[in-house]
Amino acid sequence: MRRLYLMRHAQAESFGPHGDKDRRLSTRGRLQAREVGERLAGARIERALVSDAERTRETFAELRLPDVDGVPVHVEFRAELYDAGTRTMLARIAETPDEVRTLLVLGHAPTIPALAGEFTRAFDRAGAAPAHGSFPTAAIGAFDVEVPWGELADFDPYDYAGSGPDEAPEPHCPVRPSTD
């Protein structure tokens, strides 16, 4: 079993000196990120894919994630995660080596909330609205992944969600919201 954490960056200032990508965290955002980091301290996150925007870089730094068995979290700051859609995000997740058991993806709305919604919709069509409808700054969703990371490249939430009682049983969804 693998664990995927999807996180939206912490609260940022309203503007950046050189545009949106350069927006820094607000004081509240720094506190938000530290609080999330405290909750994630025991998660044993091995790898992180992080947008290269200033606010996501700062959010990651403020998480202060601990080493796993003496090895620091391997972090990749990726330009394509700044304005990626869910397909691009899934393609980057799918590049994760199979030996990685716990992955954090730190990005932006609307992609992070949309991907969380797609996973939830695929697992439980009735439960999709709450996960997709509200994903404020510093929100994090945890998902259990039962397949190798590479299989998520072709993930399609509509392959899993049935639309009525007369349909054939839904196929087993390889991603489900974590209950831990």
Buried (B, 14 or more C-beta within 10 A) or exposed (E): EBBBBBBBBBBBBEEBEEEBBBBBBBEEBBBBBBBBBEEBEEBBBBBBBBBBBBBBBBBBBBBEBBEBEEEEBBBEBBEEBBBBEBEBBBBBBBEBEEEBBBBBBBBBEBBBBBBBBBBBBBBBBEEBEEBBEEBEBBBBBBBBBEEEBEEBEEBEBEEBBEEEEEEEEBEEBBBBBBEE
